[in-house]
Amino acid sequence: MRDQSISVAGKGGQSWGFARSFLVFILVMGIWPQLAQAGSSVSRHEGPVSFNIPPQPLPSALNTFAETSGVQVSYPSQLAQGATSAGVSGTYMPDAALRELLVGTGVTYKYTNSATITLVQATPEVVPLESQEQPAQPLQTEPQPDVSDQSASKPVKVPEVIVKDVKERSEAYTTDEVTTATRLPVPVQDLPRSVETVTRQVMDDQKLIRMSDALRNVSGTSMPSTQGGRAGDFMIRGFRSDANVFKNGFREDSTFAARAARDVANIETIEVVKGPPSYLFGRADPGGIINQTTKNPLRNNYYSGEMIVGSYNLYRPNIDIGGPLNDNKTLTYRFNGVYENAESYRQGVKTERLFLTPTFGWELGSRTTFRFEGEYLYDKSPIDRGLVAVGDGPANIPVSRFLGDPTKQGYINQGKATIIMFHQLSDQWKVRSAFRAAVSSEKYNSLESWFMDDASGILQLAQFQIPTLVQSYYWQNELHGNVMTGSVKHKLMMGVELGRENASQQQYSDTAGAAPLNTINIYNPLYSFFSNPLDLQSDTSTTNNIMGIYAGDQIDILENLHLHAGGRFDIFEQKQINRPSVFSPDGGTDKQSDNAFSPSVGLTYQPIKAVALFANYTRSFLPQSTIARGVDGQLFKPERGTQYEGGVKLQAFEGRLRSTVAIFDITKTNVLTPDVSQGPGSGFSIATGEQRSKGVEFDIAGRIMPGWEIIANYAYIDARVTQDNFFQTGSRLPNVPLNQGSLWTTYFFQEGVIKGFGAGIGMYAQGQRNGLLQCQNPTDCQQQFQLPGFVRMDAALYYRKPEVFNRTNLLAAINFTNLLDQRYFIGAQNFREIIYTGAPLTVLGSIKLEFN
């Protein structure tokens, strides 16, 4: 088992197959009439609501208004198209907030009956709801006898109506604000960092089911290693990491939180923040981080059921339901559930998973909200290390060939519980307190590739059994503020994060014994294997204690000049207990404590509204492993990353189409490298290595015209070893192509008999990549090899029919991945014997019914 991460005992299950999947889907459809009937009764919102809707395009402002208040309106899409709302902030009755929201848009509203509000074009004579109504004013958050008494004696009741916005799809390939880079909502155009977002609509249109597949939509970002079909390693701006994934701001790395491939069933957006992220997120590699934001509980009833079937006997029924749990909608919920059963293009591979995600929201009052989110994932799949290298490239054998024993299944059971509370201290200040606990149990069981003899084509196979239990607990407490100092506006955030991570692992294998290993001929495989006695090669317990103190300020110096400054101080303590085993006969305990301060500063200048010039400087830190030792027995200081970045952000069509061009230069220092002064294979290291990545990236996403959406990117990245006493200086880092990019675009017909039909087409390309680091002395390393470049074509056909039944929408699609059946490879993992393959032509068919 050659993963760098710690690699739990779960129970296996019978493969349910198509019949069970179909029954689940029928059950969902069977309760549809009852759900529809239950959702047809709506309550009326009679109290004040706290709004914080910034200036933005009117359609998105109306969506936020509806989600905040529960009051929803009907309007034709063309009425709001091109209009911009000045926003609304404060505590209002819903009708007063709506009037504020519509000021200056040329749009007003009226009652079409006792239970329906419709937006209409404003005319010189507008009849108000109340014949002597005063201009809308925010309701005071503190007792004010005169004003509150009047409002209490004459409450304004605004009827709630069913969602009836005439637009028929989300139209959201881009977002107006991002939160990951600052943990506060900041307009994309104002933020002096490169941040790219993959929205829910992109995931739905591409019919993505794994988070790793979504990353093709972000420049310079990919997953070159699946860790044998598990959580995987990710590449951002030329630097590989298994510690750069987060969910709702909490660490979800591939070691202590997520052992299995990440599902997107409950994901609303994926934001990738480029460059060193330690100023806010603590330890990390310098390429950047990936943050997944989950779906919110819903104030209005929504129910959907979807069935996905596809190539290689894939069956995936899923449901997404939510709504209020009481009449005044202070208690809400959301539930996403998935069952998946599939075979594979890889010979003999069968997988099964169950993913359940209940979420609850609770408004404890006008100032306090509470949210609980749970996750449970069961995953059964074999360890699949792909193909091997022969000569200077992948072996010329079918990508379907499994080089091991696919009947040896691994089992993962993992759960998470998250609690988030917001409390509004005043109009300017609020507190966020959040806690996340994650537990994962894995039973790693494999017969997998070990070492290969190129001349004969005989591959040794090693047997591993690795039971692992990992746990992580994080608690974040933050103070958020919106304040003014003179004419300068500040969005402030100060916080403290405490964390504890535990891992217990035993590794059993036959690689250190005297018995011969299993072998397989890669050109003419015979799948007949024997079992060897397994030795306990390692038995470890690892504990990490983390404390981070951080602060940030997004400063609007002028309307077109924005500064962001922040930093984080971290204390990171590691302790590893090594119990007696083959590789550590005497056992022992290793301890290490590191601290680091990681700053970030950036500036954005907007010469005109549609153009933003930005630049930033950021640093990162990543503690070294306690396993690494110098000849003097000392441990090593953390790796440090430093980035200089500059670029330009452009927007068109009133923000509906956005693009970013960024130029960056990142240097990583204190990289461990073998101490050659102690002779080959001494096991000692020195921290003198340095690596550098520089390049240019381009991303564009949004709407070109009604019905036509696009998301595309390109990256040129030159990542190399710049200083080392073992690896070749100037050599390129593995799995990093000089050129990579993707394109995806969809079009939906807007009129006539073909209205509702649509199509999508796209491509994904990477250039040639090195498979390994290149040694100064070739005899010290495995032979270098290259992964060939590729261009993969994808396509889709859609049909969407609103109101196919009463208040029920139909969404159907056929998605084609690798349409031209291109042979390609996604990456290698440190050895010639591990090359991960891309799937051949894959077809997914889906049908979805949704009710709201």
N, C-alpha and C positions, 0 to 999 in steps of 0.2 A: 504494500500500500504506500504509494509515493506522494500522497498529498502532504502539503506543508502544514495544514491545519490539524488539530486534534480530530481524530475521526471518531441503537441503544435498545436496549432490548425491548422490542415490541412484539406483539402477537401477530402472526400471519393470519390470512383469511382466505376463504374460497373466492375464486374469481367469479363474480356474479354474472358478467356477460351482458349481452344485449337484452335478454328478457327482463332482468332486474332493472336495467336502465330505462327500458321502455315503460315498465310499470311505474317507476318514479315519475316519469314525465306525464303519464296518463293520470296519476294521482293529482299532480299539480293542475292539470287541465280539468280534472273532475270537480275540483273545489272552486273552479272559476265563477260559476253563477253565484255561489254563496259569497265569495269575496266581492263580486260586483254589487250584490245586494247590500252587503255590509258597508261598502264604501259609498253608496249612493246617498247616505244621510250625512249632511255636513252641519257642523255647529256654527254659531256666530261669535266672532271675536268682539268683546265689548270693552276691553281695557286698554290702557296705554301700552306702547311697545317701544323699546329702545332700538334706535336705528343708527347705523354707521355705514352709510352708502357713499363712497367717494364719487367725484365726477367721473363719468364714463359713458359709453354709448347707451342710449336709452333702452334697447332690448335687454342688455345684461343688467342694467339698473332695475328694470321691472322684475327680472328673474330674482334678483337679490331681495327686492321688496316683498315678493310673494313668499319666498322661503323664510324671511324674517317675521312677517306679520301673519301669514296664513291667509291673507286676503289676496285673491288672485283675480285678474281681469282678462277680458277678451278683447282682442284687437287684431286687425289685419296686419300682416307683416310689413307691407309697403308703407303703412302709416308711420311706423317707428324707424324705418330704414333711413340711415343718415342722420338721425336726430341724436343730440348729446344732452344728457342730464347733468345739472349742476350738483346733483346728489342731495343728501339730507343727513343730518347728524343731530341726535338728541332724542328725547322721549316725547313721542307724539301719539295722538289717536291715529289709527291707520289712514282715515280719509285725509287728515291734515298732512300727514307725511306724503301721501300720494300727490296732493296739490303742490307741495314743495318740490317733489321729484319732477313734476311736469313743467315747472316754471321755465319759460324761455324756449320750450320745445315746439310751440305751435300746436300742442295737443292738449285736450282736456278730457273729461269723462262725464258719463251720464248713466242713469239707471234706465235700462231697457225694460225691466220688470222689477218686481219686488225683491228678486234674488239674483240679479245680474248687473254687473258694472261693465261698461264697454267704453273703450277709448275712442274718441272722435276728434276730427279736425276742429281746432278752436276757431270761433267766429267772433266778430266785434261784440255781439251780445251773448254773454254766457250767463245762464241762470244758475246761481249757486245752489248747493244742497239746502242751506238754511238761508232764509230771506234776509236776515240781518247778521250774517256770519262775519266774524272778525278775521283778519289775516292770521294764518297759521303761526302759532308760537310753540316752541318746545315746552312740554310739561315739566315743571320743576321737580328735581329729584329730592329736594328737601321740602318739608311742610311749608306752605305759603297760604295762610288762611284765606285771603280774599280770592285768589285765583283758583285754588283747589276747591273751595266751596262752590264756586260757580260751575266748574266742570263737573262736580259731583252731582249738582242739582239738575243739570241738563246734559246727560251723557249722550254722545253721538254714536249710534249703532250703525256699523257698516256691514251689510250682508256679505257672507262669504260665498264664492261661486266656484264651480268646477273649473279646473285648468282648461282653458279653451284658446290658448294662443294659437293663431292660425299657422305659424311655422310648423313644419312637419318633421324636423330633425334638429339636433342640437346646434349644428353649424359652428362647432367649437373645436377648431384645430389649433387655436392659440388662446392665450389668456391675457387679461389686462394687468393682473398683479401676480407676484410670486411671494412666497413666504419663507422658503427654505433658507435662503441666503442670509436673512436677518431675524427669522422667527417672528417677523411682523409683516403684515401685508404692505408691500411697496410696489408702486407702479413699475412695470418692466422697464419703461423708458428712463426712469429716474435712477435705477440701481447701477452702480459702477462695477458690475461684474457680469461675466457671461453665464447666464442661466437659461437652460432650455427645458421646455415642458412637453411631455407626451400626455395628451388629454384622453379622457374616457372615449371620446368620439373616434379618435385615431385607433385606439385599441379595439373598439367595436368594428370599425370599418375593415381593419386588417384581420379581424377575428383572432386576436392574440389570446393565448391562455397561459403563457409564462412571461414573467417580467423580463427575462433575458432577451426575448424576441422583440420587446418594445424598444430596446436600446439602439436598434438599427436606425431609428428616427432621430438620433442625436449625433452630431459630428464628433468624431474621434473617440467613440464609446462603443465597447463590444464586450462579449464574454468569450475569450479564447479557450478557457478550460472549464468543463462542466464538473470537475472532480469526480469523474466516473458516473455522471448522471445525477449529481446531487446539487447543492446550493451554488457551487461554482466560484470562480475568480473573475473579476471584472477589470477591464482595461479602460483607463481614461487618460487621454493626452500622453500615451506612451508608457504609463506606469501601471503595473499589475497589482491588484490587491484583493484580499478576501475580507477586508475590514472596512470597506467604504460604502456599505449599504445601510440605510436607515429607514424606519417606518414611523411616520408622525413625529419625527424628530428624535426618536429613540434608536439606539444602535441595534441593527439587525444583521450582524456579520455572519459569516459562514462557519464560525467556530463556536460561539457561545449562544447564538440565538436561532439561526435558521440552518438546519442540516439538509433539508430537502429543497428541490427546485421551487422557487417562489411563484405562487399562483396570483393572478390578477383579478379574480372574481370580485373581490371587495375593494379594489383600487380605483380611486377617482382620477388622480393624476400622478405622474412620475416626473419629478424635477431633478435635473442634473446640474449641480453647481460646479463649475470648472475651476481648477486650481486648488491650492492648499486650503483645506477647510477647518484647520485646527483652531482658528480664532473663535469658533462657535461650537464645534463638535468634538474637540479633543483629538486624541491620537488618530492619525490617518496617514495614508500615503499622499503625496503631493498632487496627484492628478485631479482629484475632486471627489465628490460624493454623490450618491444616488439616494434620493428621499422619496418614499412612497407615501402618498396621502390617501387615507381610506375614505369610504363613502360615509356621509353623515346620516344620522337618523332623520326621518321625514315628518313634517308637520301635516302633510296631506297624504291620504291613502294612495298607495302605488303598489301594484302587484305585477310581476312578470314571470313567465316561465319560458325557458329556451331549451331546445334539444339540438346538440351538435353531433353529427356523425361524419366520419371521414375515412380516409385511407388507413389501411392497416388495422381495420376493425376498431376504430376509435368510437366510443359512445360516451357522451358527456352531457347529461341533463343538469340544469342548474336553475335556481330560483333566486329572485331578488324582490323582496317585499318590505314594506315599511309604512309608517303612518302614526297617528296619535293613539295613545292608550287611554286617554280620558277626554272629557268634553272640552275643557279649556286648553287642551293641547300643551300642557306643561310637561307631560310625560310622553315621549316618542320612542320609536324603535326603528331598526333596520336589520334585516337578516338576509345574508347571502349563503346559499348552500350549493355544493357541487359534489357530484359523484362522477368519477372518471374510470373507465376501463379501456385498455388499449393494448394492441400488439405493436410491432415496430417493423421498419424496413431492416432493422438489425436482426439477424437470424436467431430465432428462439426467444427473443425478448418479449416479456409480458409485464405490464405495469397496472397498478390499481391505486387510486387515491380517493380520499374523502376529505372535504374541506368545509368547515362550518364556522360562520362568523356572526354571532349576535352582537348588536350594538344598541345601547339605550341612552337616551338623553333625558335630562330632568332639569326644568327651570324651577329652582327653589324659591325664586322671587324675581323681582324686576332687576336685581343686581347680580344674581348668582346662578350659574349654570354648572351642571354636573354631567359627565359622560363616562359610561363604562363600555369597554369594548373587549370582547373575547375572541379567541381564535383556537381552533383545533384542526390539526392536519395529520392524517394518516397516509403514509406513502409506502408502497411495496414495489420494489424494482431491483434488478440485478446491477452490479457494478460493471460498467461498460467503459473500457479504456480505448475503444476505437481500433485504429489500425497501427502499423509500425512503419518505420522508415527503412528503405533499402537503397543503398547508394546515397545520392544527394536529394532524394525526394520520397514521398509516400510510396509504399509497395504497390505494384500494379496488380492489385487484387480487387474484387468487388467491394464496394463500401458496405454491402450487406453482411459481409463475413464477420462473424463473432469469434474473436480470438480468446477463448476462455470457456467457462461453463455458465451459460445463461440460466440454468436451472437453480443456481445458488442465489436465493433472493435475500436482499437486505430489507430491513424494516425500520421505519422512522415514525415515531409518535412525538409530536411537538405541540405545545400549547402556550398561549400568551394571554395575559390579562392586563388591561390598561385602564387607569382611572385618571381623568383630567377634570380639573375644576377651575373655572374662571369666576372671579369676584370683582365687581366694579366698585372701587373705593370712592371714586368721584367721576366727574365727566372727563378728567384728564388722566386718571391713574386706575390701573386694574392689576390684579394678582393672578398669576397662573401657577397652579401646583399640579404636578402630574407624576404618576408612579406607574412603572411597567415591570411585570415579572414574566420571565420566559423560561420554560423548561423543555428540554429536548432529550429524547432517549433514542439511541440508534443501535441497531444490531447489524454491524458491517460483516458480511459473509461473502467471500469471493474466491474464485480461482482466476487469476488475471495475469496479464503479460508481465514478464520479468526481464530477461535479457535475450537478445536475438543474435543468431549467427547468420550474417547476410549471405554467406557462400552457400549454405545448405538450405536456408529458409526454415530452420528449426528454431522455434520460439519456446524458451522456458516459461513455465507457468507457476506462479507462487500462490499458495493458499493463505488466506488471512481470515481471522475472526477477531473483531475488534468491538467489544461492547463499550459503549460510551454514554455517560450521563453528563449533560451540561446545564447550567442554570445561570441566569443573570437577573439582577435587580437594579433598577435605576429610579432615582427620585430627583425631579427637577422642580425648583422653586424660582419663579421669576416675577419681576415687577416691570410692567409695561406702562409707558407714559406718552402722552401727546401734549407737549407744552410749547410755549412761546417764550423766547428771550428777545424782547423788542419785536422786530419784524421777522425774526428768524424762527422757523418752525422746526421742532425736534420730535422724532419718534425714537423714544429711548427704550432700552431693554437691559436689565441687570439680572443676573441669575447665578444660582449655585446648583451644581449637579453632583450627586453622590451615587456611586455605583459599586457593585460587587459581582464578580464573575467567578464561577466554580466549574471545574471540569475534572471528571474522574474517568480514566481510560486504561484498559488492559489490551495489549496487542499480542495476539498469538499467531505464529506463522511457522512454516516449515523451511524458511530460507536459511536458517542458521544450523540446521541439523545435518547429519551425515547421509540421510536417505536421498536418493536422486529425486529431482523435481519432475513433475509432469511436463510433457512437451507436446507441441502441436506443429505440424507442417503447415505453414501459412498458405501454401499453394495447393495442398491436397489434404485438408484437415480430416482427422478421424476423431470424433467426439467420444472417446472412451478414456475415462480418467480413474485414478486410484487415490486413496486418501493416505496421507502421511501423518505421523504423530506431530503435534504442534507444540512448539516451545513458547513459554512466556518470555517474549523479547523485551517488553517494557510494561511497567505498572506505575502510573503516575497520577498525582492529584495536583491540580493547578488552581491557585486562588489569586485573583487580581482585585485590588482595592483602588478605587478611583475617586478623586475629588477635583472638580473644576469650578473656578470662579470666573465669570465672563460678563462682558458688557458690550453694548453697541449703540450707536447713535446714527440714525439717518437724518441728516440735517438739510433742510431746504434753505440755503443761504439766500438765494433769489428764486424767483419763479422758474428760472431756467438754469440754475446752478445748484447742484446737489452733492453733498459730501457724506460718505459713510466711513466711520472709524470705529474700531472695536478691537478686542483682544481677549485672550483667555489664559489664565494661569492654571496649570495642571500639576497634580501630584499623583503619580502612578506607582503603585507598589505591586511587585510580583513575588509569589512564593510557589515553588514547585518541589513536591516531595516525590523522590524516586525510590520506590520499594525494590528490594532485590529481584533481579531478573537477569536474563542472558547478557544483555548489553550493559547492565549496571549491577554487577554481582554484590557489591557492598551497599547499594542504595545511597541515600544522602538527601540533603535538602539544599536548595539553591534559593537565594533571596536577592532582590534588587529593588531599589527605589530611585525613581527619576522624577525630576520636575522640570517644567519648561513653560516659557511664556511665548505665546504665538500671536503676533499683531496682524492687523489688516487695516489698510486705509485705501480709499478710492474716491475719485472725483468724476462727476458727470456734468457736461456742459451741453446745453441745447441751443444752438444758434437759431434754429427754427423748431417749431413744435414737432415736426416729423423726423428730425435728425438729432441724435444724441451721441456726443463724443465722450468716451470714458477711458479711464486708466486706473490701475490698482497695483498695490504691492501687498503680498500676503506670505505667511510662513506656516509651516506645519512641523509636527514632530511625530515620531513613531518609535516606541521603545524596542530595544533589541530583545531577542529570545534569551532566556536564562540558560539555555543549553550551550550557547556560544561562549567560548573561553579564549583568552589570550594565553600565551606561554607562561605568563606570570600568574595565571589563575584568576585574573581580574575580569569582571564583566565590562560591558561597553556602553558608552553614552548613546542616547537615541539618535536615529537618523533624523536629519533636518531637511526640509524642503523650502525653497525660496522661489517665488514667482514674480515676474514683471509682466503685466498684461495691458494692452491697449486695444481700442477698437471703436467701432461705430455701430449704432443701432438705428435702423430705419423703419418707418411705418407708413403705410399707405391706406387709402380707403377708410379714413377715420379710425385707424387702429385695427382694422379687420385683417390686414396682412402685415406681418412683422418679419424683420430679418436682422441678423447680427453678423458682423465680420469682426473677428478677434485675432490678434497676433500675440503670441505668448512665448516666454522663455522661462523654463523651470529647471532648477538645479537641485539634485538630491545629494547630500553629503553624508559622511560617516557610514557609508555602505560597507558591510562586512565582506571581506575577501580572504581566501586562504593564506596563511602565513607560510610562504614558500621557503623562508629561511630555516624552517624546521624540517624540511624534506617533504616529499610527496606523501599525501595521506596522513599527515600528522594529526589532523583534527583540530589544530589551533587556528585562530583567526586574528586578523587585525582590521581595524575600522578606518581604512585609508581610501576606500573606493569612492568614486564620484560618478554620477550619471546625469546626463542633461537631455532634455527634450525641448525642442522649439518648433514652432510651426504656425500655420494660419488655419482658421476654421471659418466656415460659412454655414449659417442656418437660416431657413426661411419657412414660415408656416402661416396659414390663414386662408382667407377667402379672396379669390380673384374677382369673382362675380357671383350673383345668386346661383347656387347649385354647384359651383366649382370650387373645390377645396384642394389645397396642396400642402405638403410638408416635405422638405428636401434639405440635404446637407452635403457638405464636402469638407474634407480635412487633409491637409498636407502636414505630416508629422515626421520629424527627423529626431529619433531618440537613440542615443549612443552612449557607450562607455567612454568617459572622458578621463578617468584616472583609475588605475587598478594595477596590482602587481601580479595578477594571475590571469585575468581575462584581457583580451586584446583591446588596447586603447584605440578608440575610433570605430570599433565594431558596433553594428546596430543591435539594439535590444530585441529579444525574440518576440514574435507575434505582433510586431508593430509595422504595418505597411506604410510606405511613404505616402501613398494615395489611397483614400477610401471615401465612400459616399453612398448616399441612397436618395431615392425619389419615390414619392407616393402621391397620387392625385386621383380624385374621384369627381364624377359629375352626375348630378341627378336632374332629370328632365322636369321642368317646372310647369308645363302647360300641355293641353291636348290629351289624346287618348293614351299617350305613353308617360303621362305624369306619374311620378312615383318609381319609375324604373331608373336604374343608375348603373354605372360601371366604374371600376377602378383599375389602375395599372401602375406598376412601379418596378424599380430595380434596386439591387443592393450589390455593391462592388467593393472588393479589396484587392490591393496589389500584392506582389510577392512579399513573403515574410521569412525571416530567419526562424528556424525551429529551436535553436539553442543559443546560449552565449558561446562566443568563440574564444578559445584559450590561446594564450601566447605560445605555449608549447602544445602542439596538437596531441601529443601522447598522454597529456594529463586529462583530456576530456573525450567524450564521445564525439564521433565525426559530425561536423556541422551538416545540416540539410536545409532545404528551402521548401516552404509551402507555396504552391503556385497561386497566382492571382485568379480571380473569378468574377464573373458578372451573373447575377441571379435575377431572373425576371419573375414577377408576381402579378396576379390579376384578380379581379372579382366582378361578380354580377349581383345586382341588388333589385329587390322589389319591396317597397314600403307603402302600406295602405292604411292611412288613418281611418278610424271608425269603420273597420271592416265588419265589426259587430257593434252593438251599442256600447259606446265609451271604451272600445277595445281596438288597439292598433296591431297591425300585422307587420312583421319585419322578417324578410327571408333573404338569404344570401348564399352564394357559392363562391368560395375563395380558393384560388390556385396559388400554391407556393412552389417556387422553382418550376415555372411553367415549361421551360425548355429542357428540363431534366439534366441540368448541369452537374457534373461531378466536381465537388469542391470540399474544402476542409476549413473548419472554423478556427483551429489553433492546435498547438502542441503543449505538453505539460512536462517540461524539464528533461525529458528523456526521449530517445529515438523510438522507444517502444510505446509511446502514448501520443497518438494523433487523432484528434476528434473530427468526425466526419459531419458533413452537412447532409440533410435529408434529400432524397430524390423528389420527383414530382409528387406533391401531396395535395389532395383535394378535401376541403371541408364544406359540408352543407349544413346550414342552420335555419331554423324556423323559430320565431319568437313571438309570443303574444303578450302584450302589456296593457294593463288597465289602470286608469287614473281618474 
